[in-house]
Amino acid sequence: QGVTEGYNGTIFAYGQTGSGKSFTMQGVMDPSIQKGIIPRAFEHIFESVQCAENAKFLVRASYLEIYNEDIRDLLGADTKQKLE
């Protein structure tokens, strides 16, 4: 809720390979009960923005993977490219 009040928000998923981080974050869209944190958060944020009166919003999102000390932008054009 703080994100819609102007605070930055971060969701950090950490754990062993194969422990379910990606599923928890992304989930599956059908059935909707299995949607992950990302689609649920986006729905909440954009519903709040739609209902707000006399306010302007700038929504930015990043989706990064840190693996073996390499950082990749999972929303970028080339998800295999490593970031500095």
MDAnalysis code that builds the backbone (N, CA, C; Angstrom):
import MDAnalysis as mda
import numpy as np

u = mda.Universe.empty(252, n_residues=84, atom_resindex=np.repeat(np.arange(84), 3), trajectory=True)
u.add_TopologyAttr("name", ["N", "CA", "C"] * 84)
u.add_TopologyAttr("resid", np.arange(1, 85))
u.add_TopologyAttr("resname", ["GLN", "GLY", "VAL", "THR", "GLU", "GLY", "TYR", "ASN", "GLY", "THR", "ILE", "PHE", "ALA", "TYR", "GLY", "GLN", "THR", "GLY", "SER", "GLY", "LYS", "SER", "PHE", "THR", "MET", "GLN", "GLY", "VAL", "MET", "ASP", "PRO", "SER", "ILE", "GLN", "LYS", "GLY", "ILE", "ILE", "PRO", "ARG", "ALA", "PHE", "GLU", "HIS", "ILE", "PHE", "GLU", "SER", "VAL", "GLN", "CYS", "ALA", "GLU", "ASN", "ALA", "LYS", "PHE", "LEU", "VAL", "ARG", "ALA", "SER", "TYR", "LEU", "GLU", "ILE", "TYR", "ASN", "GLU", "ASP", "ILE", "ARG", "ASP", "LEU", "LEU", "GLY", "ALA", "ASP", "THR", "LYS", "GLN", "LYS", "LEU", "GLU"])
u.atoms.positions = np.array([
    [0.828, -1.190, 0.000],
    [0.000, 0.000, 0.000],
    [0.870, 1.251, 0.000],
    [2.040, 1.178, 0.638],
    [2.940, 2.325, 0.697],
    [3.408, 2.778, -0.672],
    [3.486, 1.866, -1.628],
    [3.922, 2.218, -2.982],
    [2.965, 3.240, -3.584],
    [1.676, 3.087, -3.351],
    [0.707, 4.031, -3.899],
    [0.717, 5.357, -3.151],
    [1.431, 5.415, -2.040],
    [1.567, 6.655, -1.281],
    [2.897, 7.345, -1.568],
    [3.679, 6.812, -2.518],
    [4.909, 7.464, -2.938],
    [6.194, 6.833, -2.449],
    [6.101, 5.750, -1.721],
    [7.303, 5.077, -1.237],
    [7.779, 4.049, -2.264],
    [9.081, 3.847, -2.331],
    [9.622, 2.794, -3.184],
    [9.294, 1.439, -2.573],
    [9.101, 0.459, -3.425],
    [8.820, -0.889, -2.948],
    [9.767, -1.884, -3.586],
    [10.177, -2.868, -2.821],
    [11.072, -3.908, -3.319],
    [10.571, -5.263, -2.846],
    [10.593, -6.206, -3.749],
    [10.323, -7.591, -3.383],
    [11.593, -8.355, -3.700],
    [12.135, -9.027, -2.725],
    [13.409, -9.725, -2.869],
    [13.163, -11.203, -2.614],
    [13.396, -12.022, -3.634],
    [13.224, -13.476, -3.492],
    [14.609, -14.110, -3.455],
    [14.891, -14.825, -2.387],
    [16.214, -15.413, -2.197],
    [16.036, -16.868, -1.798],
    [16.867, -17.717, -2.351],
    [16.800, -19.111, -1.942],
    [17.552, -20.011, -2.888],
    [17.566, -21.260, -2.528],
    [18.265, -22.284, -3.286],
    [17.645, -22.473, -4.662],
    [18.462, -22.887, -5.623],
    [17.964, -23.227, -6.950],
    [16.886, -24.303, -6.821],
    [15.781, -24.085, -7.510],
    [14.696, -25.076, -7.506],
    [13.760, -24.983, -6.321],
    [13.884, -23.928, -5.513],
    [13.054, -23.835, -4.311],
    [11.705, -23.145, -4.552],
    [11.464, -22.644, -5.778],
    [10.150, -22.079, -6.088],
    [10.095, -20.566, -6.159],
    [11.227, -19.891, -6.229],
    [11.238, -18.416, -6.281],
    [10.530, -17.889, -7.520],
    [10.871, -18.442, -8.685],
    [10.260, -17.967, -9.935],
    [8.761, -18.208, -9.928],
    [8.326, -19.355, -9.471],
    [6.892, -19.636, -9.428],
    [6.189, -18.689, -8.460],
    [6.800, -18.438, -7.322],
    [6.210, -17.522, -6.353],
    [6.079, -16.125, -6.942],
    [7.087, -15.683, -7.688],
    [7.072, -14.341, -8.261],
    [6.140, -14.250, -9.475],
    [6.174, -15.240, -10.371],
    [5.406, -15.183, -11.616],
    [4.095, -15.949, -11.538],
    [4.145, -17.148, -11.009],
    [2.967, -18.003, -10.966],
    [2.490, -18.366, -12.350],
    [1.230, -18.727, -12.447],
    [0.581, -18.982, -13.730],
    [-0.731, -18.203, -13.738],
    [-1.150, -17.752, -14.903],
    [-2.336, -16.896, -14.981],
    [-3.638, -17.690, -14.896],
    [-3.587, -18.957, -15.278],
    [-4.807, -19.751, -15.246],
    [-4.523, -21.079, -14.564],
    [-5.098, -21.395, -13.451],
    [-6.173, -20.677, -12.773],
    [-5.637, -19.446, -12.033],
    [-6.473, -18.435, -11.920],
    [-6.037, -17.155, -11.354],
    [-5.595, -17.272, -9.891],
    [-6.013, -18.324, -9.213],
    [-5.597, -18.520, -7.823],
    [-4.096, -18.768, -7.729],
    [-3.451, -19.149, -8.856],
    [-2.025, -19.442, -8.859],
    [-1.182, -18.308, -9.450],
    [-1.767, -17.100, -9.544],
    [-0.977, -15.959, -9.992],
    [0.088, -15.668, -8.947],
    [1.227, -15.198, -9.407],
    [2.328, -14.905, -8.505],
    [2.254, -13.500, -7.924],
    [3.284, -13.151, -7.186],
    [3.343, -11.849, -6.526],
    [3.376, -10.709, -7.538],
    [4.120, -10.860, -8.631],
    [4.248, -9.776, -9.613],
    [2.900, -9.417, -10.238],
    [2.163, -10.353, -10.840],
    [0.876, -9.950, -11.421],
    [-0.111, -9.430, -10.378],
    [-0.078, -9.987, -9.187],
    [-0.981, -9.507, -8.137],
    [-0.627, -8.074, -7.713],
    [0.677, -7.801, -7.589],
    [1.109, -6.451, -7.210],
    [0.760, -5.451, -8.300],
    [0.993, -5.822, -9.568],
    [0.655, -4.926, -10.677],
    [-0.836, -4.628, -10.694],
    [-1.669, -5.646, -10.510],
    [-3.121, -5.430, -10.467],
    [-3.478, -4.437, -9.365],
    [-2.923, -4.641, -8.185],
    [-3.230, -3.763, -7.054],
    [-2.788, -2.327, -7.323],
    [-1.573, -2.172, -7.832],
    [-1.047, -0.830, -8.096],
    [-1.904, -0.109, -9.134],
    [-2.197, -0.767, -10.246],
    [-2.940, -0.098, -11.316],
    [-4.408, 0.113, -10.961],
    [-4.991, -0.730, -10.134],
    [-6.343, -0.465, -9.637],
    [-6.338, 0.770, -8.740],
    [-5.326, 0.884, -7.898],
    [-5.213, 2.052, -7.012],
    [-5.014, 3.333, -7.813],
    [-4.176, 3.266, -8.853],
    [-3.921, 4.433, -9.701],
    [-5.205, 4.854, -10.408],
    [-5.971, 3.880, -10.902],
    [-7.218, 4.176, -11.610],
    [-8.234, 4.862, -10.704],
    [-8.258, 4.491, -9.447],
    [-9.249, 5.026, -8.515],
    [-8.842, 6.368, -7.915],
    [-7.575, 6.721, -8.017],
    [-7.074, 7.950, -7.391],
    [-7.579, 9.179, -8.145],
    [-7.943, 10.184, -7.385],
    [-8.378, 11.449, -7.970],
    [-7.368, 12.528, -7.610],
    [-7.165, 13.455, -8.524],
    [-6.257, 14.593, -8.300],
    [-4.842, 14.157, -7.954],
    [-4.371, 13.125, -8.616],
    [-3.007, 12.647, -8.375],
    [-2.415, 12.145, -9.687],
    [-1.099, 12.296, -9.810],
    [-0.386, 11.761, -10.956],
    [0.567, 10.693, -10.461],
    [0.760, 9.663, -11.258],
    [1.625, 8.565, -10.867],
    [2.637, 8.284, -11.974],
    [3.831, 7.937, -11.573],
    [4.854, 7.407, -12.469],
    [5.188, 6.023, -11.938],
    [4.933, 5.012, -12.740],
    [5.169, 3.634, -12.321],
    [6.350, 3.095, -13.119],
    [7.376, 2.662, -12.419],
    [8.536, 2.019, -13.039],
    [8.768, 0.697, -12.346],
    [9.183, -0.283, -13.131],
    [9.440, -1.605, -12.555],
    [10.719, -2.176, -13.151],
    [11.431, -2.928, -12.350],
    [12.585, -3.674, -12.840],
    [12.477, -5.089, -12.295],
    [13.035, -6.013, -13.027],
    [12.981, -7.423, -12.661],
    [14.379, -7.964, -12.938],
    [15.172, -8.089, -11.892],
    [16.570, -8.455, -12.022],
    [16.822, -9.842, -11.452],
    [17.789, -10.509, -12.049],
    [18.248, -11.792, -11.528],
    [19.723, -11.652, -11.171],
    [20.069, -12.073, -9.982],
    [21.468, -12.134, -9.563],
    [21.791, -13.607, -9.374],
    [22.714, -14.103, -10.176],
    [23.072, -15.516, -10.133],
    [24.565, -15.635, -10.374],
    [25.271, -16.306, -9.464],
    [26.730, -16.440, -9.553],
    [27.412, -15.091, -9.758],
    [26.959, -14.098, -9.036],
    [27.502, -12.740, -9.079],
    [27.300, -12.042, -10.418],
    [26.467, -12.570, -11.294],
    [26.092, -11.916, -12.544],
    [24.687, -11.353, -12.386],
    [24.466, -10.149, -12.914],
    [23.159, -9.490, -12.832],
    [22.585, -9.404, -14.240],
    [21.315, -9.807, -14.381],
    [20.639, -9.732, -15.675],
    [19.287, -9.060, -15.506],
    [18.907, -8.258, -16.503],
    [17.615, -7.581, -16.526],
    [16.616, -8.484, -17.230],
    [15.677, -9.046, -16.492],
    [14.733, -9.999, -17.057],
    [13.608, -9.327, -17.836],
    [13.533, -7.994, -17.794],
    [12.552, -7.265, -18.601],
    [13.206, -6.621, -19.815],
    [14.521, -6.732, -19.953],
    [15.257, -6.120, -21.057],
    [15.056, -6.879, -22.358],
    [15.527, -6.250, -23.435],
    [15.408, -6.857, -24.765],
    [16.205, -8.165, -24.854],
    [17.387, -8.189, -24.226],
    [18.231, -9.383, -24.237],
    [18.429, -9.847, -22.803],
    [17.659, -10.838, -22.379],
    [17.709, -11.290, -20.978],
    [18.979, -12.066, -20.670],
    [19.762, -12.406, -21.682],
    [21.022, -13.116, -21.457],
    [22.190, -12.155, -21.225],
    [22.014, -10.877, -21.568],
    [23.078, -9.890, -21.425],
    [23.302, -9.573, -19.941],
    [24.567, -9.603, -19.540],
    [24.913, -9.309, -18.155],
    [25.056, -7.797, -17.975],
    [24.603, -7.301, -16.827],
    [24.719, -5.888, -16.508],
    [25.995, -5.644, -15.715],
    [26.493, -4.425, -15.778],
    [27.689, -4.076, -14.990],
    [27.290, -3.694, -13.587],
])
